[in-house]
Amino acid sequence: MKLSVVESIKAGLRRVSFSFALVGGLIMLSLAIITVASIIGRTFFGQSVEGDYELTEVGLAMSVFLFLPECYLRRGHVIVDLFTANCRPATIRFLDNTGHLLFTVVSVIFAYRMTLSGFESKDYYEQTMILELPIWWVYVVGVIGFSVCALCGATQLLSGPSGEHNE
């Protein structure tokens, strides 16, 4: 069976977004271990993990950026169908496509703005207080995450009706 170009890109994006989600999950697991070690160290030994709050802040930001494409492709976003429950399928498709278009545009805008902010952060040597980690590389993860989100939105828009409806 021959796949169309859009379906091939969509399959590749599914693999990439799943891989991103796994990396985000590993980051979250690492943060949980660091937090537990810090609490145990603080409670029993009077010494916590240095910079644990900074690591948590940076790690959570990166994890969220990495989870976004997978959440979008799995249609994990919140849908309130109070007004659309009894609409015709054509209306639902129109609203879905409008949502895909808006999601794509917003993702492109966020990626663009985060690119500018990342360059500014690098130019001004912005870093965390205790560990002195550079902040600009968190923006890199955000730009990549939003770029993949924009590609996911565009492929959803171009692939046409999928027959999937949220409950």
N, C-alpha and C positions, 0 to 999 in steps of 0.2 A: 504494500500500500504506500503510495507516494504522498508525502506530507507537503502542504503548501508552505510557502516561505514564512508566512505569519505563524503557522502552527509550529514550524521548526524553531523559530525565534522564541515562541511561547514556551516550548519544551525546554529550551536552553535557559530561559529566565526562571522557569520552575526549579531547575537544578541549582542555578546560582542563588536564588532566594532561599532555597532549603539549606544550602551550604552556609549562607549568611546567618540564617536562624540558628544553625548548629553552633557556629562561632559565637553568636550572641549568647546562647545558652551556656557555653563553656566559660565565657566571661562572667556571667551571672553566678555560675557555680564557684568560680574562683573568688568572686567577691564575697559569697557566703562563707567560704572557708576562711578568708581573711578576717571577716567580721567576727566569726566564732573564735578564731585564734586571738583576736584583739580583746574580746570580752573575757575570755578565759585568762589571758595574760594580765589584764587589768584587775580582775577579781582575785586571782590567786597569787600573782607574782608582783603586782604593783607596776607592771610594765605592759603597755599596749603596743600594737603594731604601729610604727611611726607612719603617719600620713594615711591612715586607713580611711578617714573621711574623704580625702582627696581622691584616693583610688576608687572609692565607691562612687563619688560624683562623676568622675571621668568614665569609669566602666559602665555605669548605668546609662549615660548619654550614648556611648558607643553601642550598647546592647539595643537600645530603643531604635537607633538608626538601622541596625542590622535586622531587627525584627519586622520593620515596616513592609518591605516587599512581600514577605511570606504571608503576613496578615492580610494584605490587600489581595493577593492571588487566591487565598483561601476564603475570601469574602468574609473575613473576620471582623469587619468594621460594623459599627452599630447601625441598624436600619430600623426606622420607626415606620411601620406600614399602616398606621392608624387611618390615614387618608387615602392610601393606595390599595387597601385590601380588596376592594371591589372594582378596581379599574380594569380596563381591557388590557390584554397582553401587549398591544401596540403602544399603549400609554406607558406601561411598565418598561418596555424596551426603550422608549424615548427617554424616560427618566433615568434609566440605567446608563444609557449612552451620554446623557448630559452629565451625570455623575462621573463617568470615566473621563470625559473631557475636562471637567473642572479639576479632578484629581491630577490629571496629567499636567495641566497648566500650573497648578499650585506647586506640584513637585518640581517642575522646571524652575519656577520662581525661587523656591526655597534653595534648590541646588545652586542657582546663580548667586543668591544673596549670601549663602554660606561660603561660596568660593571667595567672594569679596571679603567677608569677615575673616576667613582663614588667612588670606594674604595680609590683611591688616594685623592680625594676631601675630603672625610670623615677623612682620616688619617691626613691631613694637616689642618683640621678645616677651610676649605674655606667657606667664608660667604660673604653676601652683605655688602656694606659699611655703609649704614645708619641704616637699620633695623636689621642688623646682622643675617639675615636668613641663615641657612645652605644651601649650594648649592647642597650637595650630593643627596637630595631627588628629585631634578629635574632629576638627572641621573636615579633614580629608575623609574620614569615615562617614560623616554626615553627607558630604557631597556625593560620595559613591552610593550611599543608601538611597538618597533622593533621586539620583540619576537612574538607578535601577527601578525605583518606584515609577518614574516618568515613563520608562520603557514598558513596564508592566501595564500602566494605564493606556499607553498608546496601542499596545497589542490587544488589550481587551476591547478597545474602541474599534480597531480594525478587523478583529476576528468576527464581528457580527454577533447575532443572537446565539447564545450557547444553550438555551433551554433550561439553564439553572436558575432556580428562584429560591430566595431565602425564605425561611419560615418564620 
